[in-house]
């Protein structure tokens, strides 16, 4: 991995931590991740706030943190039960 990639990943992790501080206090938010921009507005990965279906995204979320776009997706996640059969 190049030094530039390592720098970007470090920056993205710091931005995610900032966003977690803002968003995870809202019970509708299930997690915050770094990934492919679900809106496909650019080539840069995005910070993704995962909000429960039917809920409202927290007020005051920034559009970006340190140049990394913030996106909201709505989904319901369940813990998978059991193991291999």
PyMOL commands that set and color helices and strands:
alter all, ss='L'
color gray80, all
select helices_A, chain A and resi 3-23
alter helices_A, ss='H'
color red, helices_A
select strands_A, chain A and resi 29-35+46-51+64-65+68-74
alter strands_A, ss='S'
color yellow, strands_A
deselect
rebuild
show_as cartoon
